Amino acid sequence: MIDAFVLKKLVRELSELTGEALRQIHQCGKFCIELIFHRATIRICVEPGLAHVCLTNREDLSGQNPSNFVTLTRARLRNARLKEVGQLDLDRVLYFVFDKVDETGEKHEYKLYVELFGSKSNVVLVEKELVLDDLRAFLGKNASYVHTTDKMNPFEGSELKFEGNEMLSRFIVEKIAGFSKLTAQEVLYRAKIEDRPLSALDDREKVSLKLALVSILDDFEKPTCYVYEIQGRRHVFAYPLKMLGEPTERYDSVSHAVDEAYHWNSRKIQTDKLRQQLLSIVGERLKKQERLLQTLTEDLKRCEKAEEYKRYGELLKYADVQDSAQGVVECFDWETNQKVLVPLVLGKDAKRSAQYYFEQYKKLKEKAQILKVRIEQLQEQNSYLEQTLYNIESAETLEDLEEIKEELAEFGLIQKGAPKERKFEEANFRKFIYNGFTILVGKNNKQNEALVRKASDSDVWLHVQQSPGAHVVIRTDGRTVPKDVLLYAASIAAHFSKARYSSNVPVDYTLVKNVHKPKGSPPGMVLYTNYETVFVNPLDPEPAKKI
């Protein structure tokens, strides 16, 4: 999330707290702690994917029980005075130096190292270069804390020689401190050089590389920090990555940039995790019900034998028993005017066989009726689950997914949590304005249901035909809806559906008064009549028209 250059800028900001006493250490997550000073709070997070350090105004008072590390660190550092904030060799290691006089009057100097090494990120408490404890229990207690590097620090003015046969990008990463594979590509981009072996560089290209490095250092000295969204995560940089174009955000304060990126990424991770959890739950339930539906359908097909049993029973009822031989009876079929052979039930005569066939006929007919009802219920539930899968996939925010989670709890798919009363105000729906008409779009089954419930009878309701998708309502206010508005709303309905990547999508529309929810049906399931159909291409609504 942050690199060594950002860490260097952070050192400058955090150093403003030098001389202050540390009031408290608060644990706000398994791998996250806060150092609380009088004027500010420093958050240290070493959770993989979110590792960072920054000043923050948002103290987390979630009440996480302190770990052994935090308990020890509190005992050693509470009321200690911050002496220094530094960085080791332009590496992703920041340290705090604290002075403290204990109860006996003995002076101590403690160092708190923050290592931001991806999945190996850690916080280490050190005294006299010996490890007292570390947050993630990677290190042994009383082990020597050692940090070495042979990389060149570009801020120290050492002469850089591009010599050897290795690839240029690899040379930058392995020989120059502070650079990753991504930022090494930025150097090549600024130098306008493609990655190649060092031995293939000419003198002009070597000069271009040095100038590119100088330009990065010059940009670093400017106050602005840059946030880029890369592969679904936000990363903070101390200089612009020109190869990526315009940044997502710009900040004058590096802590503000890091703090905002952290909260954005944290919510994104929570959203992705919940989305996958819900997709897994609903997907597994749908597979299970589809298997059951197939089994019941096969059972229903076997029930078709009921008519054959009935025919056998009727034929045997009037059969001449003398015409029986080897377990079959020759019967006259008055429907076809032909003689047919009817099998007898093993161990039974013609009369009892007829009785058996009539009993089997009755059982299968009753079973068929039960199976038809059950199959219809399963088909309705599967339609609901398919719609829910689409809602989960298309959910835009964590709150949207939380609403779906609550809905699934009511449906019995997951355990119910504490009940939350939600009011589906108009602001919850997606809202678009087109040629003076308001178009509302539901985000999940409950919103779809609330959308129809709150609409007027004269409003127009739209839904993609025979496919999961959002309910769409055009507010008419008693006006006639022009054709262009109707087609625009239909295109939105196609976009917010499983058919969004198709073309010529059929979308049904009717007045809201013709839309009805069957009693006992799952949320969002409706029946509609007196509808017409238009064929449209899905349209992603223009941002300017979205409210």
N, C-alpha and C positions, 0 to 999 in steps of 0.2 A: 504493500500500500504506500510506503514511503521508502526512499533510498538514502544513501549516505549524504548526498548533497542537501536534501531536505532536513536531515538530522543536524547538519552543520548550521542551518538557519535556525532550527529549533534551539540549539545550544545558546545562540545569541538572545533569543526571547526568554528562555528559562533562566538565563544568568541574571536577569533583572530581579530575581528573588533572592539573590545572594545576600547573606546576612540575616535572613528571616529565620525564625524558629519554626520547626515542623510541629504543628498542633496535633495532628492525628493521621493515622493510616487506616483507610477504609477499604475493605475488600468488596468489590461490586460485581464479581463474577469469578468463575473458577480460575481464570488466568488474567484477571484484571484488578488492579488496585488503584487507589487514589491517594496522593500525598496532599494533605490539606494544610495550607499555610494561611496566615491571616489575610493576605491580599489576594490570593489566588489558589486554585486547585490544579494539580498536575495529575493527569490520568496516564497510567502505564498499562498497556494491554499487550500481552504476548500470546493471545489466542491465534492459532494459525489462520492466515488469511485476513486478519484484522490487526496484526501487530503494529503498534505505534506508541509514540509519546506526544503529549501536547498539553497546553493549558486549556482548561475548560471551565465554563460557567455553569455547566449542568452536572451538579453532583448527583451521583446515583445512590439513592438511599434504599435500595432493594432489600437490604438486610441479609446479605450472604454471610453465612457463618465463617469466621476467619480461619484460615488454614494454619498449620503449625508454623509455616514460614512467616505469615503475617503476624501471628502472635509474638514470635521471636523478634521480628523487625520492629514491632511496636515497642517492645521492651527496650530495645537498643536505641531506637531513633526518635522516639517521642520526646519533644522539647529540645531535640538536637538542633544546632544552628547550621544552616546550609552555607558551606564554605566555598564551594566551587561546582560548576557544571562544565563538563568537557566531553570530548569525543576522542576515541582512540584511532589515530592514524587515518582519518577520513574513512573509517569502516562503519558498519551499521551497529556500532557499540557506543552507547552514551553512558556517562557515569555521573553520579552525584557524590560529592564529598561532604560529610557531616562531622562537625566537632561536637563532643558532648562530655560533660563532667558528670560522673555517676554519683550515687549516694555517698560513697566513701571519699569523694573528692578526686578520684583518679580520672585523668583526661583520656579520652578515646577519640580516634579518628576512624570513622567507618566510610566505606565506599559502597554505593549501591549501583551495580552495573546492570544496564538494560541492553540485552543482546537481541537484535531484530533480525534473526536468521530464518525466516519462514517457519517451517514446522519445528525447528529447533530453537525458536525464540525463548528467552528465559530472563528472569530477574535474579541477580546473585548478590547476596550481602557478604561483604568482605571486610576483615580487619587484619592489618599487618600482612596483607597479600594472602591470607588464608581464608578459605570459604567457610562461613558460618552456617549458611543454608542457602537453598535456591528454590524458587517458587515451583518449578516443574520437576524437581528431584532428579535432574540429570547428573549432578555432580556429587561427589562424596564430600562429607563434612571434613574440614581441616585440610582439604586438598589445596595445593597452591593454585592461585588464580594467575594464569599466564595468557598473554595475548601477544602474538607475533605476526608480523607481515613483512613481506619483501616487495610490496607494491610501491610504486612511485606516487607520492602525493603531489598532484598537479598544482596545489597552492604554494608549494615550497620552492618553485622555480627551478627545479632540477632539469637538466637538458634531456630531452626524450629522443632516443635513437631508434629508428625503425629498422632494425636489423634482424635477420633470421629467415626461416623458411615457413613459419607458421602463418595461418590465415590472419589477416589484418584485424578482423572483428575479435577473434580469440585473443590476439595480442593485447588489444585495448582492455578487454575484460580481465585478463590474467596479470597484466603488468601495471595498469594505471588504477590507482585506488578510486573507489566511488562509482565505477561504471558497471552496468549490467549489460546483458545481451541487447536489450532494447535501446538503452542510451548509447551503446557502442554503434548501433545502426544510425542514431542521430548524428554522431560524429561523421560517419561516412556520407550521410545525406548532405550535411553542411559542406563537406569537402568535395562533394560531387564526384565521389569515387566509389566504384563497385568493389565488393569484398573480393580480395585476391591475396595470394601469398606476399609476404613482405618483400621477398626478393624480386617481385615483379614491379615494385614501385620505382618511379623515376624521381629525380630531385624535385621537380615541380609539384608532384603529387605529395611528397613528404612535407613540403612547405604548406600546401593546402590543408593537410591534416593538422599541422601545428596551428594554423590560423583558425581552423574549425574548433579546436580545443580552447583557444584563446577566446573565441566568440562565446562559447558556452560559459567560461569563467566570468566574462563580462556580463552576460545575462544573469548569472547567478547573483551578482552584486546588486542587481535591481530589486526593489522591494516586493515585486509581484510574484505570487506563486500560482501554479497552473494545475488544474484538475482535468484529467482525461478519463473517459470511460473506455476501458479495454476489456474485451471478452466478458462483459456484464459486471465488471467491478470498476470502482473509481480509484484512481491512483493520483497521488500528489507529486509534482515535480517542481524543483527550484528554478527551472528555466524552461522556456517553451520548447516543445518537441515539434519543430517545424514540419517534420515528415508526416505528422498526424493532422496537420491543418489546425483549424480553430479549436481551442480547448472547450470543454464543457462548462467550466467555471474559472473565474479569476479571483484571487484574494490578495489583499495587501498584507494580511497577517498569516504567517505560516501555520500557527496554531489553529486559527479559525478554519483554514483550508483543511487541515488534518482532521479536526473535530467534525466538520460537516461531512467529509468523505467517510469517516468512521461510522457515523450514524446512518448515512445512506447505505453503505455496504452491509452494516449490521441488519438493517431492515430487509435488504435484498436477500441476504442469506436466510433470514427467518422466513421470508416469503417463499423462496425456492424450496426450503426444507418442508414447509407446511404444504406447498403445492404437491411435492412428490409424495408426501405422506397421504394426502387426500386422494391423489390419483391412484396410488397403490391400493388403498382401501376400497374405493369405488370400482376400480378395474377388476380386483379379485372377486368382489361380490357379483359383478356383471358376468364374469367368466363362469362362476359357480351357477348362477341362475340360467345362463345360456345352456350349460350342460344339463341342468334339470329340465329346462324347457324341451330340449331335444329328447330326453328320456320320456317325458310325459307325452310328447307328440308321437313317439313310437308306440307307447302304450295305447294311445287313442286309436292309432291305426290298427292295432291288434283287436280293438273293440269292434271293428267293422265286421269281425267274424260273427257278431251277434245275430245278424240277419240270416246267416247260413245255419246257425244253430236253430233258430226259429223255424226255418224251412224244413230242417231235418225232423224237428219235433212234430210238425204238422203232417209231414209225409208218413212218419212212423205211426201217428195216431190212427190213421185210416188204412194202414198197410195190412196185407194178408200175411199173417205170421208164417204160414206154410211156405211162403216164398223166400224164407231166410236160409242162408247157407254160409258157412265159414265166416261168421261174424258180420255179415252184411244182409240187408233185406232189400229185395227188389220191390220198388214202389212205383205206382203210377202217378206221374206229375201232371195234374190237371191243368197247369198253366201252359205247359209245353206239349201236352198230349203224348208224352213219351215216358217209357219206363226208365227209372234211374236206380242206382245202387246206393243205399244209405248205410253207412257203417254203424254197427251197434257198439255201445260202450262196453268195454271189457268187463265180463262177469255179470252183465245185465241183459235181460230180454228186451223185446221191442217196446213193450209198454213202459218199463223202467228207463230205458234209453231215451224214449220220447220225453219222459218226465225230467230226466237229467238235462236234455237239450233245452227244454223250456226254462229250467232253473238257470242254466248258464246264460241263456238269452237275457233273462231279467237282470242278472248280476252285471253283465257287460253293458247293458243299456244304462243302468244306474251309474256304473263306473264311468261311462262315457260322459254323462251329464256332469259329474264331479270334475272330470279331467278338463272338460271344455271351460268350466268356470275358472279352474286353477290356471289353465293355459292363458286365458284372457287376462287374469290378474298378473301373471308373470310377464306377459307382453307389455302390459301397462307399466309395471315396475321397471322393466328393462328400458323402455322408452324414457322413463324418468332418469334412470342411471346414465343413459347415453347423453341426455341433456345435461346432467350434472357434470359428467366428464368434460363436456364442452365448456361449461361455465368455469370449471377449475382451470382448464388450459388457457382460457381467455381472460381470467381475472387479472386486473391491473395492479391492485394494491393488496397489502396485508389485511386491511379491513374487509375487502371483498371476500378473501379466503376465510376469514374468521366468521363471516356471515354464513358461508357455505358449510363450515364446520358445525355451526350451531344447527343448521338445517339438517345435516346428516345425523346429529345427535337425536333430534326429534324423530327422524326416520328410523332410528335404532341401529344405525351402522357403526356408531362410535359411542363411547360412554359419555353420558351427559355431564357437563360441568355446571358451574353456578349459572343459573338462568340470568340472561341479560335482556332487558326490555329495549327493543329497537323500534324506533319510529321511522318509517320509510318516507321521509320528506322528499320533496321534489329534487332537492340538492343531491340526494343519493344517486339518482338516475343519471345516465349520460344525457346531455341536453344539447340540442343543436337548433339553430335558427336558420330557416331558409325561406326567403321571399315573404317574410312576415309571419310564418307559421312556426310554432314550437314543436319540435320532434323529440320525444322522450324514448330512451332505450334502456331496458332492464339489464342488470349485470349478472343476476343469478335467479334461481327458481323463485325465491321469496320475493325478490324485487319484481320479477315478471308478474307474479300474482298481485302484488300491491299496485303495480302500474295499471292493470286492468281494473282493479277494484276502485281506484281513485279517479279513473277516467269517466268522462260524461258519455251518455248513451250515443250522442251524436259525433263523438270522436271516432277517428278511423284507426282500426287495429290491423297490424301487418305481421306476418311470420313466414319465413321461408317454408316451402312445401315439403313435408315428409322428411325433415332433417332437423337435428338439434340446432337451436339458435335462440337469439334474444327476441322477446316480445317488443314491438315498436308501436308507439301510439302517436298519431298526429292530432294535436289539439286544434279543434276547428273553431271553437267559440261560436258555433252556429253557422259558420261560413261554409260555402262549397269549396272543396279542396281542388285546386287546379291540377291538371295532368302532370305538369313539371314537378310540382311538390310531391305528388303521389309517387312518381318514378324515382325521385331523389330519396324519399323515405324507404321505398322498396330496395333501392341500391344499398342503403345503410343496413337494412334488415339482412340482405344477402352477405354484406361484409361481416356483420356480427353473427355469423353462423358457421357451421362446419363446411358449408359450401363456398367459403370466402375465396378459395383459389380456383373456383370453377367459373364458367361463363354461361350466359343465357340461363340464369338461375330462376326457377319459378317461385314467385312470392304471392301468397294469398292475402287478400285484404277484404275487410268487411267493417261494418259499424260495430262499435263496442257492445251495443245492445244485443248483438247476435253471438257474442262470445260468452260461454257458460262453463263453469267449473263443475264437473260431476261430483256428487257427494262422496266423500271418502277417498277421493283421488289424491295423489301426491302433490306437493306444492308446484305450481307453475303449469300443471296439466289442465288443458281446457278442450272443450268441443266448440266448434263454430259452424254457423250455417249462413246461407245467402251470401256466399263469398264469390269474388272474382279473382282471376289470376293474371299477373303480369310477369313478363320475362325480362330480367335486367342483368347487367354485369355488376358484380360487387364494387362498391365505391368506399374508399377510406375517406371519411368526412374531412374536409379541409380544416386545419387547426384554427383558422380565423373564424370559422362558423361554430366552433365548439365553445360552449360556455363553461 
